[in-house]
Amino acid sequence: MKHILSFAFVVAAFLMCACTTNVVVDSAAHPMGSYDGLTGTFSGKLSGNINTAFKATNIALERDMKLFRVGQIPKDNEWYVYARAELDIQIVVYLKQLPNDEVSVKIEYGDGNLMKSQQIFNAIAKNMRAFERM
């Protein structure tokens, strides 16, 4: 019985630790993002400020990804942007201003979809670069 219980704890610990995947993203300053398979959350960083990131997110969701943006909630140096995809899949993009002119971006696509989350992040990064050139 002790062996079975010990084995179960080892398997549970392995599953909890093995669910984070590093992925390459389209951000010159921070080329690595991460995806947590347990929560279905994609995370990355971009250079810039929160206002530019918010505008870039709206354009990425509506124009680039053809998603239906349903609302946003502002907080101190933070934004929650909500959208819907086909089949009524909920998408949440969380933006937070960090020190050193960086923005943290977290994306939840339904119950978790790494490919779609990565596409949204890359579209946001592309739009932020376009705003920088203006």
C-alpha positions as CSV (number, residue, x, y, z in Angstrom):
1,M,0.0,0.0,0.0
2,K,2.9,2.4,0.8
3,H,4.4,1.8,-2.6
4,I,1.2,2.6,-4.4
5,L,0.7,5.8,-2.4
6,S,4.3,6.8,-3.0
7,F,4.0,6.1,-6.7
8,A,0.7,8.2,-6.9
9,F,2.5,11.2,-5.2
10,V,5.4,10.9,-7.7
11,V,3.1,10.8,-10.7
12,A,1.0,13.8,-9.3
13,A,4.2,15.8,-8.7
14,F,5.5,15.0,-12.2
15,L,2.2,16.1,-13.8
16,M,2.1,19.4,-11.9
17,C,5.6,20.3,-12.9
18,A,5.6,19.0,-16.5
19,C,2.8,21.2,-17.8
20,T,4.7,24.4,-18.6
21,T,6.1,24.7,-22.2
22,N,8.4,27.4,-23.5
23,V,7.5,28.6,-26.9
24,V,9.1,31.0,-29.4
25,V,7.1,34.2,-30.0
26,D,7.3,37.2,-32.3
27,S,8.8,39.6,-29.8
28,A,12.2,41.0,-30.4
29,A,12.9,42.0,-26.8
30,H,11.5,38.8,-25.3
31,P,11.5,36.0,-27.8
32,M,10.3,33.3,-25.4
33,G,6.8,32.9,-24.0
34,S,5.4,30.1,-22.0
35,Y,2.2,28.0,-22.0
36,D,0.8,26.4,-18.9
37,G,-1.1,23.3,-20.1
38,L,-2.7,22.8,-16.7
39,T,-4.5,26.2,-16.7
40,G,-4.5,26.8,-20.5
41,T,-2.8,30.1,-20.1
42,F,-0.2,31.6,-22.6
43,S,2.2,34.2,-21.2
44,G,4.7,36.6,-22.8
45,K,6.2,40.0,-22.6
46,L,6.3,42.9,-25.0
47,S,8.3,46.2,-25.0
48,G,6.1,49.3,-24.8
49,N,3.4,50.8,-22.6
50,I,0.0,49.6,-21.6
51,N,-2.0,52.1,-23.8
52,T,-0.2,50.9,-26.9
53,A,-0.7,47.3,-25.9
54,F,-4.4,47.9,-25.4
55,K,-4.9,49.4,-28.8
56,A,-2.8,46.7,-30.4
57,T,-4.8,44.0,-28.7
58,N,-8.1,45.4,-29.9
59,I,-6.9,45.6,-33.5
60,A,-5.4,42.1,-33.2
61,L,-8.6,40.5,-31.9
62,E,-11.0,42.3,-34.2
63,R,-9.2,43.0,-37.5
64,D,-6.4,40.4,-37.6
65,M,-8.0,37.4,-35.9
66,K,-11.6,38.2,-36.9
67,L,-12.9,37.6,-33.3
68,F,-15.8,39.4,-31.6
69,R,-14.5,41.6,-28.9
70,V,-17.2,41.8,-26.2
71,G,-15.7,44.1,-23.6
72,Q,-12.9,45.2,-21.4
73,I,-12.3,46.0,-17.7
74,P,-9.6,48.6,-16.8
75,K,-7.7,48.6,-13.5
76,D,-4.6,50.3,-12.3
77,N,-2.0,49.7,-15.1
78,E,-4.0,46.6,-16.1
79,W,-6.6,45.7,-18.7
80,Y,-8.8,42.6,-19.1
81,V,-10.0,42.3,-22.7
82,Y,-12.7,39.8,-23.5
83,A,-13.6,38.3,-26.9
84,R,-15.5,35.4,-28.4
85,A,-14.5,33.0,-31.2
86,E,-16.6,30.6,-33.2
87,L,-18.6,28.1,-31.2
88,D,-18.8,30.8,-28.4
89,I,-15.3,30.1,-27.1
90,Q,-14.3,32.7,-24.6
91,I,-10.9,34.5,-24.9
92,V,-9.4,36.6,-22.2
93,V,-6.3,38.8,-22.8
94,Y,-4.8,40.2,-19.6
95,L,-2.4,43.1,-20.0
96,K,-0.3,44.5,-17.1
97,Q,2.3,47.3,-17.2
98,L,5.7,46.2,-15.9
99,P,8.7,48.3,-14.9
100,N,11.3,49.2,-17.6
101,D,8.6,49.9,-20.2
102,E,7.4,46.3,-20.6
103,V,3.9,44.8,-20.8
104,S,3.0,41.4,-19.6
105,V,0.5,39.6,-21.8
106,K,-1.5,36.6,-20.7
107,I,-4.0,34.9,-23.0
108,E,-6.6,32.3,-22.1
109,Y,-8.3,30.8,-25.2
110,G,-11.2,28.6,-24.1
111,D,-10.0,25.7,-22.1
112,G,-6.5,26.1,-23.6
113,N,-5.3,26.3,-27.2
114,L,-1.6,27.0,-27.6
115,M,-1.6,27.6,-31.3
116,K,-4.5,30.2,-31.2
117,S,-3.0,31.9,-28.1
118,Q,0.3,32.2,-29.9
119,Q,-1.3,33.6,-33.0
120,I,-3.1,36.3,-30.9
121,F,0.1,37.2,-29.1
122,N,2.0,37.5,-32.4
123,A,-0.7,39.7,-33.9
124,I,-0.5,42.0,-30.8
125,A,3.3,42.2,-31.1
126,K,3.0,43.0,-34.9
127,N,0.5,45.8,-34.1
128,M,2.7,47.2,-31.3
129,R,5.6,47.4,-33.8
130,A,3.4,49.2,-36.2
131,F,2.4,51.8,-33.6
132,E,6.1,52.4,-32.7
133,R,6.9,53.3,-36.4
134,M,4.2,56.0,-36.4
